Amino acid sequence: MDRPTSPVCRAGVESAPNPLRRGNLPKPNFATSQIGPQAGYARLQRCQLTRTNLVHNGVMRATNKAVRQSVSLPATVAAQVRTMARTRRLSANRMLVELIENGIEAEKQKQQEFFELAERFRSATDPKEVKRLGDQMGRMVFGN
């Protein structure tokens, strides 16, 4: 390897050579080299041209890290999932993820509707309206 090195580089400041910069550094001419602080700065500058620091402090973590989860499904449900996945050209795993996400969203929507109905029930003053809203709340909680 005929890359020029300096005492600063040999002291461990430089990491592995950057292949994209190979041959770009001038060869040192010791007969005309500078002496003093300027020479040290020039050596340090040459070393920093090929030096790369990779720092990972954990701030940029993966937001959607997959968690492995084992779930037992009844055979009929598993067959339905596989059929749905085939028709949509997805993997069974991706189909399960989408079904679960849709179910969670539906539950949130159902809960929001219930809270809105409860608020209307509390603010209603007409007895017929109170009875109708109470019956509707009962159907939401206990089913038909």
C-alpha positions as CSV (number, residue, x, y, z in Angstrom):
1,M,0.0,0.0,0.0
2,D,1.7,3.2,-1.0
3,R,-0.5,5.7,0.7
4,P,1.4,8.3,2.6
5,T,1.2,8.1,6.3
6,S,2.2,10.5,9.0
7,P,3.1,10.1,12.6
8,V,-0.4,11.3,13.5
9,C,-2.0,8.6,11.3
10,R,0.2,5.9,12.7
11,A,-0.7,6.9,16.2
12,G,-4.2,5.5,15.7
13,V,-6.2,8.6,14.5
14,E,-6.9,7.1,11.1
15,S,-9.3,4.2,10.6
16,A,-9.3,1.8,7.6
17,P,-8.5,3.4,4.3
18,N,-11.4,4.7,2.3
19,P,-11.3,2.9,-1.1
20,L,-13.1,5.8,-2.8
21,R,-10.2,8.2,-2.0
22,R,-7.3,5.8,-2.8
23,G,-4.6,7.6,-4.7
24,N,-6.0,11.1,-4.1
25,L,-3.5,12.1,-1.4
26,P,-0.2,13.6,-2.5
27,K,3.0,11.8,-1.7
28,P,5.1,13.5,0.9
29,N,8.2,15.3,-0.2
30,F,10.4,15.3,2.9
31,A,13.1,17.5,1.3
32,T,10.7,20.4,1.0
33,S,8.3,19.6,3.9
34,Q,7.3,22.3,6.3
35,I,8.5,22.4,9.9
36,G,6.4,23.7,12.8
37,P,2.7,23.9,13.6
38,Q,1.7,24.2,9.9
39,A,3.3,20.8,9.2
40,G,1.3,19.1,12.0
41,Y,-1.9,20.7,10.8
42,A,-1.3,19.5,7.2
43,R,-0.6,15.9,8.5
44,L,-3.8,16.0,10.6
45,Q,-5.7,17.3,7.6
46,R,-4.5,14.5,5.3
47,C,-5.5,11.9,7.9
48,Q,-9.0,13.4,8.3
49,L,-9.6,13.2,4.6
50,T,-9.8,9.4,4.9
51,R,-11.2,9.1,8.3
52,T,-14.9,8.2,8.9
53,N,-16.6,8.0,12.3
54,L,-19.8,6.0,12.5
55,V,-21.7,6.9,15.6
56,H,-24.9,5.2,16.7
57,N,-26.4,6.5,20.0
58,G,-29.8,4.7,19.8
59,V,-31.8,7.9,19.2
60,M,-33.0,6.7,15.7
61,R,-34.5,3.4,16.6
62,A,-36.7,1.4,14.3
63,T,-40.3,2.5,14.8
64,N,-42.0,-0.7,13.6
65,K,-39.8,-3.3,15.1
66,A,-41.4,-6.7,14.5
67,V,-42.1,-8.8,17.6
68,R,-42.4,-12.5,17.1
69,Q,-45.7,-13.8,18.5
70,S,-47.1,-17.3,18.6
71,V,-50.8,-17.6,18.2
72,S,-52.9,-20.8,18.0
73,L,-55.8,-20.5,15.5
74,P,-58.7,-22.9,15.0
75,A,-58.3,-24.8,11.7
76,T,-61.3,-23.1,10.1
77,V,-60.0,-19.6,10.9
78,A,-56.5,-20.5,9.6
79,A,-58.0,-21.8,6.4
80,Q,-60.0,-18.5,6.0
81,V,-56.9,-16.5,6.5
82,R,-54.9,-18.5,4.0
83,T,-57.8,-18.1,1.4
84,M,-58.0,-14.4,2.0
85,A,-54.2,-14.0,1.7
86,R,-54.2,-15.9,-1.6
87,T,-57.0,-13.8,-3.1
88,R,-55.1,-10.6,-2.1
89,R,-51.7,-12.1,-3.0
90,L,-50.3,-11.6,0.4
91,S,-48.5,-13.9,2.8
92,A,-50.7,-15.4,5.6
93,N,-48.6,-13.4,8.1
94,R,-49.2,-10.1,6.4
95,M,-52.9,-11.0,6.1
96,L,-53.1,-11.6,9.9
97,V,-51.4,-8.3,10.6
98,E,-53.9,-6.5,8.4
99,L,-56.8,-8.3,10.0
100,I,-55.6,-7.5,13.5
101,E,-54.9,-3.8,12.6
102,N,-58.5,-3.5,11.1
103,G,-59.9,-5.1,14.3
104,I,-58.1,-2.7,16.6
105,E,-59.3,0.2,14.5
106,A,-62.9,-1.1,14.6
107,E,-62.7,-1.4,18.4
108,K,-61.5,2.1,18.7
109,Q,-64.3,3.4,16.5
110,K,-66.9,1.4,18.5
111,Q,-65.6,2.8,21.7
112,Q,-65.7,6.4,20.3
113,E,-69.3,5.8,19.2
114,F,-70.3,4.6,22.6
115,F,-68.8,7.6,24.3
116,E,-70.6,9.9,22.0
117,L,-73.9,8.1,22.7
118,A,-73.3,8.3,26.4
119,E,-72.7,12.0,26.1
120,R,-76.0,12.5,24.2
121,F,-77.7,10.3,26.8
122,R,-76.4,12.5,29.7
123,S,-77.4,15.8,28.0
124,A,-80.9,14.6,26.8
125,T,-83.8,16.2,28.6
126,D,-86.8,14.7,26.7
127,P,-88.0,11.5,28.5
128,K,-88.7,9.7,25.2
129,E,-85.2,10.6,23.9
130,V,-83.7,9.4,27.2
131,K,-85.5,6.1,26.9
132,R,-84.4,5.6,23.2
133,L,-80.8,6.5,23.9
134,G,-80.8,4.2,27.0
135,D,-82.1,1.3,24.9
136,Q,-79.5,2.0,22.3
137,M,-76.7,2.0,24.9
138,G,-78.1,-1.3,26.3
139,R,-77.9,-2.9,22.9
140,M,-74.3,-1.7,22.4
141,V,-73.3,-3.1,25.8
142,F,-75.3,-6.3,26.0
143,G,-76.0,-7.0,22.3
144,N,-79.5,-7.4,20.8
